[in-house]
Amino acid sequence: MAAGETATFEQWESAYDATLQELRHEFSAGWRGLGTAEQKTLRAVIAGDGSPMRASVLRQLEIEKSTLFYALQRLADTADIESVAKRWSIVDPLFEEWIKRLQVPA
């Protein structure tokens, strides 16, 4: 594609997928460096659409509210997540997408 041309959605999607593929080793290493509580907490942030303390999310991921609460604090301290207007989000949107694509049990 030449400079100044507009990409198609398919080209954008292909570039996005290629970027995730390129970052997979870095994301995998970071994921493996987290404890189970932190991994489940990141999944809870995603599953709860920013509200990880929802009862249905806690049940789905089999995590206690207190465990999730402390893991949220640890992840916030390491700048992996942030809270804005009482909603949690994963700071790196590519890492969030990579987590969504994981095919491993929570």
C-alpha positions as CSV (number, residue, x, y, z in Angstrom):
1,M,0.0,0.0,0.0
2,A,1.4,3.4,-1.0
3,A,1.7,6.3,1.4
4,G,-1.4,8.4,1.6
5,E,-3.7,5.6,0.4
6,T,-6.7,4.6,2.6
7,A,-6.6,1.1,3.9
8,T,-9.6,-1.2,3.6
9,F,-11.1,-2.8,6.7
10,E,-9.6,-6.1,5.6
11,Q,-6.1,-4.6,5.4
12,W,-6.6,-2.9,8.8
13,E,-7.8,-6.2,10.3
14,S,-4.8,-8.1,8.8
15,A,-2.3,-5.5,10.2
16,Y,-4.0,-5.7,13.6
17,D,-3.8,-9.5,13.7
18,A,-0.2,-9.4,12.5
19,T,0.6,-7.0,15.4
20,L,-1.0,-9.3,17.9
21,Q,1.0,-12.2,16.5
22,E,4.2,-10.2,16.7
23,L,3.5,-9.4,20.4
24,R,2.4,-12.9,21.4
25,H,5.7,-13.9,23.1
26,E,5.8,-10.7,25.1
27,F,2.2,-11.0,26.1
28,S,2.6,-14.7,26.9
29,A,5.6,-14.1,29.1
30,G,3.8,-11.3,31.0
31,W,0.7,-13.6,31.4
32,R,2.8,-16.4,32.8
33,G,4.5,-14.0,35.2
34,L,1.1,-13.2,36.8
35,G,-0.5,-15.3,39.6
36,T,-3.8,-17.1,39.0
37,A,-5.6,-14.4,41.0
38,E,-4.2,-11.6,38.7
39,Q,-5.0,-13.6,35.6
40,K,-8.6,-14.2,36.7
41,T,-8.9,-10.5,37.7
42,L,-7.9,-9.4,34.2
43,R,-10.4,-11.8,32.8
44,A,-13.0,-10.4,35.2
45,V,-12.3,-6.8,34.1
46,I,-13.1,-8.0,30.5
47,A,-16.0,-10.2,31.4
48,G,-17.6,-7.6,33.6
49,D,-17.1,-4.8,31.0
50,G,-15.1,-2.8,33.5
51,S,-17.1,-4.0,36.6
52,P,-15.3,-7.1,37.7
53,M,-17.1,-7.4,41.0
54,R,-20.4,-8.5,39.4
55,A,-21.6,-11.7,41.1
56,S,-22.1,-13.5,37.8
57,V,-18.4,-12.7,36.9
58,L,-17.2,-13.9,40.2
59,R,-19.1,-17.2,39.8
60,Q,-18.0,-17.7,36.3
61,L,-14.3,-17.2,37.1
62,E,-14.6,-19.0,40.5
63,I,-12.8,-16.1,42.4
64,E,-13.7,-14.7,45.7
65,K,-14.5,-11.0,46.0
66,S,-11.7,-10.3,48.5
67,T,-9.2,-12.1,46.3
68,L,-10.3,-10.1,43.3
69,F,-10.2,-6.8,45.3
70,Y,-6.6,-7.3,46.3
71,A,-5.5,-8.4,42.8
72,L,-7.1,-5.3,41.4
73,Q,-4.9,-3.2,43.7
74,R,-1.8,-5.1,42.8
75,L,-2.5,-4.8,39.0
76,A,-3.3,-1.1,39.5
77,D,0.0,-0.6,41.3
78,T,1.9,-2.2,38.4
79,A,-0.1,0.0,35.9
80,D,-1.6,-3.1,34.2
81,I,-5.1,-1.7,34.9
82,E,-6.6,1.6,35.8
83,S,-9.9,2.8,37.2
84,V,-11.7,5.8,35.6
85,A,-15.1,6.8,36.6
86,K,-15.5,3.7,38.8
87,R,-14.8,1.4,35.8
88,W,-11.7,-0.7,35.5
89,S,-9.9,-1.2,32.2
90,I,-6.7,-2.9,31.0
91,V,-4.2,-0.2,30.1
92,D,-2.9,-1.9,27.0
93,P,-5.7,-2.6,24.6
94,L,-3.6,-5.0,22.6
95,F,-2.9,-7.1,25.7
96,E,-6.7,-7.0,26.4
97,E,-7.4,-8.3,23.0
98,W,-4.8,-11.0,23.4
99,I,-6.4,-12.1,26.7
100,K,-9.8,-12.3,25.0
101,R,-8.4,-14.6,22.3
102,L,-6.8,-17.0,24.9
103,Q,-8.3,-20.4,24.7
104,V,-7.4,-21.6,28.2
105,P,-9.7,-22.0,31.1
106,A,-9.9,-19.2,33.6
